[in-house]
């Protein structure tokens, strides 16, 4: 199965390969047959994200559905995979993120969480706003997570690290942006969207703008 990633065509693994990865990480799936599973590609920017499920709802196997993240080789240019895995492991063990079933250098198996997009009405709901704010505060004031991050990077402000990371990506991958990123003084960080998920892991969108 072909898919596009970062402008390049990549191959999504065959069903038997997907099952083999799941069986490696989920012992309860060892007797599951290829014909018994189904999968669906989910949205994902830095990996191939698949929802994999056992088609027979009556099967005596748990979990019946999981999330499989496969890391394309191209993604290693823009993602520090070792750091990402350490962060995800900490969030999972601290109940600040979804449960991690299994982690491999080339893929990760996670708990599948059913969810959906918030409507504009829900985004204006004070209870949802407070819940999101509480979870973001808990996440951003987590000393254990800060300790994990310090294993990989110096103690500098998050926004500065973010800008520096983006500049490296732009310089290495998009030559047409070279004139824009020659000097950090030409850039400013602007906030362009609010967090949109009342879940354990939420995010906001930022953008680099030329001054």
URCOR-V665217 format. One record per residue. RES is the residue in one small letter. OMEGA is omega in whole degrees, -180 to 180 (* if undefined). Layout:
RES:OMEGA
RES:OMEGA
//
This chain:
x:-179
x:175
x:-180
x:177
x:179
x:177
x:-179
x:178
x:177
x:-179
x:170
x:-177
x:175
x:-175
x:-179
x:178
x:177
x:179
x:-180
x:177
x:180
x:-180
x:177
x:-176
x:-176
x:-177
x:-178
x:180
x:-171
x:-179
x:-180
x:-179
x:-180
x:-178
x:-174
x:-178
x:173
x:179
x:-178
x:179
x:177
x:177
x:178
x:-176
x:-175
x:178
x:172
x:-174
x:-177
x:169
x:-176
x:-176
x:172
x:-172
x:-178
x:-178
x:-177
x:-179
x:-177
x:-178
x:176
x:-5
x:180
x:-179
x:-179
x:179
x:-180
x:177
x:179
x:-176
x:175
x:-180
x:-178
x:-175
x:-179
x:177
x:-174
x:-178
x:172
x:-171
x:179
x:179
x:180
x:-179
x:179
x:179
x:-178
x:179
x:-180
x:-179
x:179
x:-178
x:-179
x:-178
x:175
x:180
x:179
x:-179
x:174
x:178
x:-174
x:180
x:-179
x:-179
x:-177
x:179
x:178
x:178
x:-176
x:168
x:176
x:-179
x:176
x:-179
x:180
x:-179
x:174
x:174
x:177
x:178
x:180
x:178
x:178
x:-179
x:-175
x:-180
x:179
x:178
x:180
x:179
x:179
x:-180
x:180
x:-178
x:178
x:178
x:179
x:-180
x:-174
x:178
x:-178
x:-178
x:179
x:179
x:177
x:178
x:178
x:-179
x:-178
x:176
x:-173
x:-175
x:179
x:-177
x:177
x:-177
x:-177
x:-178
x:178
x:178
x:-178
x:180
x:180
x:179
x:-179
x:179
x:178
x:180
x:-178
x:-178
x:-175
x:-169
x:-177
x:-176
x:-177
x:-180
x:-173
x:-179
x:-179
x:-171
x:179
x:-179
x:-180
x:-178
x:-180
x:-173
x:171
x:-178
x:180
x:-180
x:-174
x:176
x:-180
x:173
x:-173
x:-178
x:177
x:-175
x:-178
x:179
x:-180
x:-177
x:171
x:-178
x:176
x:-178
x:173
x:-178
x:177
x:-178
x:*
//
